[in-house]
Amino acid sequence: MISVPRWDVLAVIGAGGALGSLARYGLSVALPHARGEFAVATLVTNVLGCLLIGVLMAILTTAAQPHHLLRPFLGVGILGGFTTFSTFVTDTLDAATTGRLGESVAYVAASLALCLTAVAAGLAATRAVRKGR
């Protein structure tokens, strides 16, 4: 069975992705790093994005009937455009190939630990706040 594209969903994902990408670019300008330096902006971007994904999922999973375009716009679009796995991999490879293998391994471990913790913290904090209402 061929599925028909949902143009409304595609449009909000595209719009959200553009906004998220612009926000990511703004953070990279605010926290620049040269080749051979630690990629603070990428780490901050991904951890913040994961925190916000946790918040969003807590809200959407407890809402009675969230608008059907909310998750595609905010989750896939904005937060998908904001977070960046490709830049994370590029930064990791840069560190590994410029003689900073230890930093590369630490960056991967820190990213994984911080991002998973951020999602869990976003979920838990949002659920606690919503429960207290």
Buried (B, 14 or more C-beta within 10 A) or exposed (E): EEEEEEEEBEBBBBBBBEBBBEBBBEBBEEBEBEEEBBBBBBBBBBBBBBBBBBBBBBBBEEEEEBEEBBBBBBBBBBBBBBBBEEBBEEBBEBBBEEEBEEBBEEBBEEBEEBBEBBBEBBBEBBBEEEEEE
